[in-house]
Amino acid sequence: MSLQDDVTAVKRCLDDLVRTVGRLEQNLALLRENESRPQPAGRVEDLVTIPDTPYNSALWTDSDDEGLGVRDRRAP
C-alpha cells in the first residue's frame, strides 16, 4: 500500500468511528429519556397467585432428583 492509500484508509476508519459514536450518543440520550419517564405498574391480570399450601406428593411420584440420580439409590 502506498502512503496515500494508508491515509485514505485511516480517514475512512475515523469517519466510521465518528458516525458510530454519534449513533451511540443518540441511543444513550434516548435511553436516558426513557428511564426518566414513569413506568406503568404491572396489571393485576399479569400477576399469578401461588398458594402457600403444600403440593400433592403424588405429583412427584416416579420423578428423579435432577443431578442427584434416581431416588432410593446411591449417587455414583
N, C-alpha and C positions, 0 to 999 in steps of 0.2 A: 504494500500500500504506500502511496505517496503521502507526503505531509498534508497536502490539500484534502485527500480522502480522509485522513485521520481527523482533521479539523472539522470536516463536514459531518463525520460520524459523531463526534463529540457534541456538536451543535444540535444534531437531531436528538441525541440522548438527553441533553439539557432541556430541549423543548418538551420532550415526553415527560420528563421529571416535573417541569413547571405545570404542565397540564394535569398530571396526576395529583400533585399537591393541591392544586386548585379544586379538583373534584373532592379530595379528602376534606378540605376546609368547608366546602358546601355541605357535604354529608354530615360533618361534625356539627355545623350550625343547625341543620335540620334535626339531628338527634337531640341536641340541647333544647331546641324549641319544643320538641315532642315530650321531653322529660319534664318540662316546666308546666305543661298542661295537666290539669287534674284527670286522673284515670277513673273511668266509671267502675263502680263497685260490681262485684260478681252478682249475677242474677240468682234468685232463690232456686230457679229451675235447674241451675248448673250444679247445685250442691247435692251431695249424696250423703244420706244419714247412715252411719254404720252403728248397728246395735251393740250394746255392751254385753248382751247375753252370750254365753259360750256357744260355739258351733256344735252341731251334732257330730259325735265321734264317728258315726257311720260314714261321714264324708271322707275320712282318712283311711278307711279300710283298704288294704292292698296297695297302699302308697309307699314309695321309697323315700327315705330321708336323703335329699339331694346332697351328694358329696360325702355321705356317711355310709352308704351301702344299704343293703336290704335289712329291714327290721328283724330282730332276734338272731342276727348273725354277727360275727366279729368283723370288724373292718380289716382289710388286708394290711 
